[in-house]
Amino acid sequence: MVEVVLSQKYQIVIPKQIRKRLALKTGQRIELLIKEGLITLVPERPLKEFRGFLGKMRVTASRDHSERI
């Protein structure tokens, strides 16, 4: 776990090792999710990055036609 310090202007710096691991870029938008007292940072990704990630998904249905929505 990496620890950061909140500045007097309520800013934090994301450490270099985390930026590199997540391939964060300058000016990239990050969403903050708050749940049960925890803050989760979620970087926005361009839609192009998701192209082809379902390529290995099976397309044959394993359910009966009556079970489909």
N, C-alpha and C positions, 0 to 999 in steps of 0.2 A: 504494500500500500504506500502511496506517495502522499506526502503532506504538503499543503500549500498554506500561505498566510494571507489573510484578508487585509488589504491596505487601508489607509485612512480614508481613501476615496471609494471604499467597498469594492475594490478590484482584486482579481486573482490572476496569477500567471500560470498557464498550463505548462508544466515542465517539458523540456525538449524531448525526453524519452517517450512521453505520452503523445506529443504532437507527431513525432515520427511514426510511432506504432499505428496511430489512427489516420495518418496521412492528412492532417489538418493543414489548411492553407490560410494565409493572411486574408482577412475580410470575410471568411466563411461564416455563415450563420449557424448558431448553436441554440437549440431549444432547451429550456430549463423545465424539468418536470419535478413537481413537489408532491410527495406522498408519504404520509406518516412520519413527518419530520426529516425526511431525506431529500436531498437535491440530486437529481440525475441530469447530467449534461448529455444531450443527444445532438450530434452534428447532423445538419441537413446535408443530404447527398443529391446530386443531380440525377434526374431520372435515367439518363444515359448509363449510369453506373450499374443499374439493375438489369440492363439488357442481357438476356441469355441466361440469367441465374436459375431459371426454371427449366433449362434445356434438358436436364436429366430426369424430369418428372414423368412418371408413367401417365399415359393418356387413356389407358384402358380402364373402364369403369368396373369397380368391384361390387357395386351396389345394384340392386334391382331398379328398374325404371320407376317403380312406384315409390321408392325411397328418396328419389331426387326431388329437389325443390323446384 
